Amino acid sequence: MRIGELAERAGVSTRTLRYYESRGLLPGRRAVNGYRVYGDDDLRLVEQIRTLQDFGFGLEETRPFVECLRAGHPAGDSCPDSLDVYRGKLVELDALIDRLRAVRAQVEAQLLRAATDVPGAPEPRCNLGGPR
């Protein structure tokens, strides 16, 4: 298939595909006439990249998954390097969740302080002791 068809089937722009190619994530095979040509395996690569990016992975973080697929594995996450990226992302997400919990606690404390300083203000409706 040519670049336009791959872009349509993958739900991305041809510009995105050319960018993936420039980053070495998508092979740059060309037909005799100079047109880029792709197969179903390339569609799987692009779908893997897009899925991971939808989950918040950076483009470079997708590389081990792409390389795993290129090596002939049935899934991009069936290789040790891919599992390491998953582990790293979980550490990153846990740190973000901890930071958000800390910010939430600060905002809640500010609300409670402010509510006690305003005579006649309704009692704050925050989830005191809520999800932590």
TORTORRO-231472 format. One line per 2 residues: number of its first residue (from 1); for each residue y, z, x of C-alpha. Coordinates in pm, 1 decimal. Last residue first. Layout:
<rs>
NUM = Y/Z/X; ...
</rs>
This chain:
<rs>
132 = 938.8/4879.7/-575.9; 917.5/4782.1/-937.5
130 = 1108.0/5025.9/-1156.7; 1200.9/5385.1/-1068.2
128 = 1521.2/5333.8/-1250.4; 1504.1/5000.6/-1431.3
126 = 1871.6/4967.9/-1483.0; 2051.8/5015.0/-1804.7
124 = 2349.7/5224.8/-1703.1; 2457.9/5486.5/-1959.4
122 = 2752.4/5362.9/-2155.9; 3092.4/5434.8/-2005.7
120 = 3282.6/5719.4/-2172.1; 3446.7/5830.1/-1847.8
118 = 3385.3/5589.1/-1559.8; 3294.1/5770.9/-1235.9
116 = 2935.9/5843.5/-1346.7; 2879.0/5474.4/-1409.6
114 = 3009.5/5382.8/-1064.1; 2765.5/5611.5/-886.5
112 = 2472.4/5489.8/-1095.6; 2570.7/5127.8/-1042.1
110 = 2618.1/5178.1/-668.9; 2275.4/5341.4/-641.7
108 = 2119.3/5049.7/-830.5; 2292.5/4801.9/-601.4
106 = 2162.7/4986.3/-295.5; 1808.9/5006.7/-435.9
104 = 1816.3/4635.1/-513.9; 1930.6/4558.6/-159.0
102 = 1639.8/4759.3/-19.5; 1393.2/4588.8/-252.5
100 = 1532.3/4249.0/-150.4; 1484.8/4336.5/217.5
98 = 1126.2/4447.2/158.2; 1057.1/4124.5/-33.3
96 = 1204.4/3921.5/253.0; 992.4/4105.2/508.9
94 = 681.5/4047.0/295.4; 770.9/3678.8/266.3
92 = 800.8/3638.2/644.6; 472.4/3818.4/706.3
90 = 309.3/3599.0/439.8; 454.2/3288.1/603.8
88 = 308.0/3389.5/939.9; -35.5/3439.4/787.3
86 = -20.8/3099.5/616.4; 83.8/2939.6/945.7
84 = -208.3/3108.4/1121.2; -444.1/2975.2/852.6
82 = -318.2/2625.3/925.4; -387.4/2671.5/1296.1
80 = -742.8/2790.0/1220.8; -830.9/2478.5/1017.0
78 = -933.4/2450.7/649.7; -576.0/2450.9/522.4
76 = -523.9/2078.1/513.8; -831.4/2029.0/301.4
74 = -1140.4/1808.1/339.7; -1113.4/1806.4/718.8
72 = -1097.6/1464.1/879.2; -882.7/1539.6/1182.8
70 = -590.5/1381.4/997.0; -622.7/1648.8/730.7
68 = -605.3/1925.0/992.3; -312.8/1752.6/1164.4
66 = -123.5/1747.2/835.2; -194.1/2116.8/777.5
64 = -91.2/2203.4/1133.5; 235.7/2004.0/1088.8
62 = 346.3/2165.3/763.2; 537.4/2441.1/943.4
60 = 758.0/2170.8/1097.3; 877.6/2071.7/751.3
58 = 964.7/2426.4/655.8; 740.4/2608.1/412.3
56 = 902.1/2731.8/92.2; 616.8/2684.6/-154.1
54 = 764.7/2349.4/-264.4; 763.1/2254.9/104.0
52 = 391.0/2326.4/116.2; 326.9/2108.2/-187.6
50 = 545.6/1829.0/-49.4; 367.9/1824.8/287.5
48 = 23.9/1824.1/126.9; 124.3/1544.3/-112.5
46 = 256.6/1342.1/181.1; -67.7/1385.5/373.0
44 = -281.0/1303.8/66.7; -78.4/983.8/15.0
42 = -142.1/895.4/377.8; -515.0/933.4/318.1
40 = -481.1/695.0/22.4; -360.9/423.3/255.9
38 = -31.2/314.7/403.2; 132.0/-0.2/533.8
36 = 480.4/-38.8/682.3; 593.4/-398.2/671.7
34 = 619.1/-586.2/1000.3; 453.7/-912.0/880.8
32 = 142.9/-831.9/1086.7; 112.0/-503.4/898.9
30 = 260.9/-185.4/1035.3; 121.0/160.4/1093.7
28 = 369.6/439.2/1148.2; 153.9/742.4/1084.9
26 = 310.5/1023.4/881.7; 389.9/1359.7/1032.5
24 = 531.9/1223.0/1357.3; 888.0/1334.4/1284.3
22 = 1006.5/972.2/1259.0; 724.0/904.7/1011.5
20 = 824.6/1198.9/796.8; 1180.9/1062.1/802.7
18 = 1060.3/716.0/701.6; 872.1/875.6/413.1
16 = 1180.6/1068.5/304.5; 1389.4/749.6/313.1
14 = 1127.3/578.6/97.8; 1200.5/845.1/-160.1
12 = 948.1/1095.9/-288.8; 722.9/1120.9/-594.2
10 = 400.7/1060.2/-403.5; 297.4/756.5/-610.0
8 = 649.1/613.9/-605.9; 699.7/669.2/-234.0
6 = 356.8/523.7/-156.2; 437.4/218.1/-367.4
4 = 770.7/167.1/-196.7; 621.9/212.3/151.3
2 = 356.2/-53.7/110.2; 0.0/0.0/0.0
</rs>
